[in-house]
């Protein structure tokens, strides 16, 4: 039994247990979103049809799903854990029938799960709807709750609890979590792979007490990065791109016995898109525009210097839609050894 199929059945049983009492969300002002297209599409089933995992595809600087390199919003906001997407009649029928057969024929399957899946199938096959609306296959699509593949274990991914529902072509789905360019932009935000934030230091690795340590970032590495999220399914064809641009670097020395340059510890990006300034010979008496001065030794250990980049995030999408998303941060630690300056007695 595939893990995705197992999660799908578990989610379905949960939806059937509690969704009937829920009401639809707020409708959008217009549909399709902006200039996205929605209309007739070839009705064919596929091996992965109807899965409760999203069919949004990502391109660009995409991080590995589940990795710890996700950008962290600076405000109390998070990308969507779930939303609603359309499925063609053939896809939806294939999904329901496959799930029904697998559930009924799985040895040891709980009776309540079999009953729930049977009731679910009845709604669309011989109950409220007939044969999955097969006679209307060119007139609309089934909209289903899907999970963000990066957050399938997050309880928030269960919040899209409305049972699959029928929507005529170009009609508003009537739920505030329906897939739109902005929803895709927020999903793209979550998928952005940012570069490691290890800063260049001079002196490198080991520095001295009361010696200004210069810090900078390679401006060839810290440029804009972007991810495009696209959804082309059951006649809905929309996309959005989230673009992250570095704006500042925050240095946290790892000890209170230190001073930062500037005092705030925040080094702003300059016009040439660089942050800080590389140390060169002859600057030993100058104050670094971005850096640290440690006031005591790290002894037999090291201090954990935390370097955090703040990224400005904006998005554009189908039909000229766009706007700003919350700024995000991403940082890493690096070990710094601080030694006492040795004096020579004559």
N, C-alpha and C positions, 0 to 999 in steps of 0.2 A: 504494500500500500504506500503510495507516494505521500510525502509529508504535506505537500500542498493540498492534496485531496483530503487528507485527514483533518487539516485545519479548516477546510471548507465545510466539512460536515459538522464539526464542532460549532463553528460560527453560525451555520444555518439553524442548528437546534436551538442555540441561544436566541437567535432572531425570532424564531417561531414562538419561543416561550414568552417573549416580552414585547414584541413589536406591534401587536395588534392594537394596543391601547395608545400608541404614539400618534401624534399629529404631524402633518407635513411642515416643513420649514417655510421660510419667507421666499416668495417667488422673485425672480429677477425681473427687471424692468422690460427687457426684451430678449428675444431668442430667435435665431442662434446668437451666441455671444459675438458681438462686433460683426466682422465679415466672415466668420467661420461658416463652413458649409455643412448642411445636414440634409440628406435626402435618400433616394433609392440607392441601394448597394447590392451587389451580388450576394445572395443568401447561401453561403456555404459554411459547413461546420468544419472545425479543425480539432486536432488532438488536444489542444489546450483551451478550447472554447469554453467560455462561461466561468472560468476560474474567478474566485473572489480576490485574487491578487490583481492589482491594476495592470492595464495594458498600455500605460504611458511608457514611452521609450525616451531614453536620455542620451544626449551626445555632448561632447565638449570635455571640460575638465571634471570628469565624474569620479567621485570617490567610490571605493568598494562598499557595498551595502553592509551595514553593521559595523564598519570601522569606527575608531574613536576619533577620527579627524574631522568630525562634523563642526561646522561653524556654530558658535554660540550667540544667540541674539542678546543684545545689551539690555533689552526690556523684557517684560513678562509676556512673551509671545512665543509660539512654536508653530512650525509648519504643520499642515494638515496630516492627521494620522489616517484619515479615510475620506472618501468622497463617493459620488455616484457617477457611473459611466454607462453608456448604452451598450447593448448587445443585440445583434440581429436575432430574428426569430430562430434561425437554424442553430446559432450559437447557444441561445438560452435553452432551447429544447434539448440539445445535446448535453448541456451541463446538468439539467434537472434529471434527465433519464439516466445518465451515467451515475450521478450521485445516488439516485434511487436504487439502481441495480447493485452498486457496490455496498450500500448500507444494508439492504435486505439480505445479500448473499455473504456478508462478512460473518464468519463463525464467532459466536460469543457477543455479537452486537446487542446492546441493551434494547429492550422492547420499546422504551420511551423514544429512543432515537429512531427506530424503525417506524413507529407511529407518527413522529413529527415529520419525517421525510415523506411518508405516505400522504399526510395531510397537505404538506407543501405542494407535492406533485398534483394532488387533486384540484387545488385552486386553479392551476394553469392549464390542466389537461381536460378536465370534465366538470369543473365547478364554475367559479365566477367567470373564467375565460374558457374558451373551447380550443383544444389542440394548439395551445400557445399562440393564438391569433394567427395561425398559419395562413388564413385567407386574407390577412391584412399585411403580409410580409413586406410589401412595397410601400406601406403607408406610415410605418412608424418603427419603433424599436422598444425593447425592454431595457429599463434602467435598473441597474443593480448596485448595491453597496460593494465597494472594493476597499482593500487595505493598502496603505502605503507599504511597499515591500520592505522598507527599512524599519517599519514599526509594527510588524505583525504580532509581536509579543507585548505591545503597549496597550493597556486597558482602553486608552482613548480611541484605538482603532475599532472598537465595538460601538462607538457613538452613532455611526451611520446605520441605524437599526430599522429603517423603513424597508418593508418587504419589496421585492422587485415589482415595478409598476410600469404600465404601458404609457408611452408618450408618442403622439402623432408627430410626423416630420415637421420640424421648425416650430413646434410648440414649446413653451416654457416648461421644463420638468417640474417646477413648483417646489423645489427644495433648495435651501441656501447652501448646500454642499455639493451641488451639481458641478461637474467638470466645466470650467471656464478657463480662459487664458490666465486670469489671476490665480486660480487654484493651481494651474500648472506651474506658474511662476513661483508660487510658494513651495511646491514640491521640488522644483529645480534648485531653489535656495538650499533646501535640505541636502541636495545631492552634490553640491559644489566641493571639489577637492582643492584645498588650499595648500600652498607650499609650506614646508617646515619653516619655523620662525627662528632657527638658530642664527644668532647674530655673529658677525665677525668682530673680534676683539683684538686690541693691541694695548698691552702685551696679550698674547694668546695663551689661554689655558691657565697659566700661572702669572699672578701679578703681585705687587708689593703693597704693603700698608702705606696709606697716604699718597699713593701714586695714581694720578688720574688714568683710568682705563678708557680708551676710546672704543666706541661701539658704532657699527653701521651695518646696513643691509645692502646686498648686491642688487642694484636697481635693474640689472638684466633679468633677475629672477622674480622680483616683486613687481609684477605688472598685473593688469586686469586679467581676471579669469572668468569664464562664463560657462553656463550649462543651459542647454535647450531641452525643454520637455515637450514632447509632441504626442498627440492622441489622434489616431486615425482608425476609427472602429465604428461599424454600423452606420456609416454615412456621416459621422461627426469628424471633422478634420480641423483641428486647432493646435496652436503651439504657443509657447512663450519662452523667452530667454531671460535668465537672471544673471546679471553681471556684477562681480565684486571688484571694487577698486580699493587698494590700500590707502589709508589716509594718515595713520600715525602708528608709532611704536611705543609701548609702555615697558619700562624696565623696572623690575622689582628685584633688588639685590639679594634677597634671601636672608637678610639680617638687618636689624635696625641700626647697627653700627656701620652705616654707610651713607654717602651722599650721592645724589644723582644729578646729572647735567642733561637738561635743565632741572631746576629744583623739583618740579612736578613729576619728573620721571617720564614725561610724555614728549617724544621726539616727533615733530610733524614732518610730513613728506614735503619735499622742496619742489621747485618748479621743474627740475630735471627728473622728477619722480624718484629721487634718491632719498634715503633716510639716514641721517648721520653723515659722517665724513671719515674716509679712511685715514689712518695715521700714516704720516710720511716723515722721513728724517728731517729734523730741524724744528719739529713742533713740540718738543718735550716741555717747553716752558709755556705752551698755550693751553687754554681751557677747552676741552672737547665740546663741540656743539651737542653731542649726544654721548653719554657715558656714565661711569660710576667711579667713585673713590671709596675704597674700603678703609675703615678706620681701625680695624683690628684683624689679627691673623685668623685664618680658618683652622689653625692648629693642625691636628693630624687628619682632619677631614676636608670637606669642601663646602662652599656655599652654593645653594641652588638658585642660580640666576634665572628668573622667569621673564621671557620676552614674549609679549603679546601684541599682535597686530590688530588694529581696528580696521574693518572693511566697510565701505559704503556700498550698499546693495540697491540696484535699480533694476527694473524689468521692462521689457517690451513684449508685445504679443500680437496675435492675429488681429488684423484690421486696424492697426495703429494704437491699440490699447497699451497702457503702460503706467508706470509710477514708481514710487519708492517702496522698499521693504525695510524693516528694521536693520540698523547697523548690526554687524556681527563681529565677534572676536575669535581669534584662534591663537593659542600660545603653546610653547614648550619650555621645558627646563633644561639648563645645561650647567654642568659642574664647573665651578671656578675655585681654584686654589689660591689662597692669599697668604703670602709669607712676610715675616718681619724683614726689614732691611738690615742686613748684617753690617755692623761697623767693624773697622779694623783698628785695633789698639797698637800704637807704636811705642 
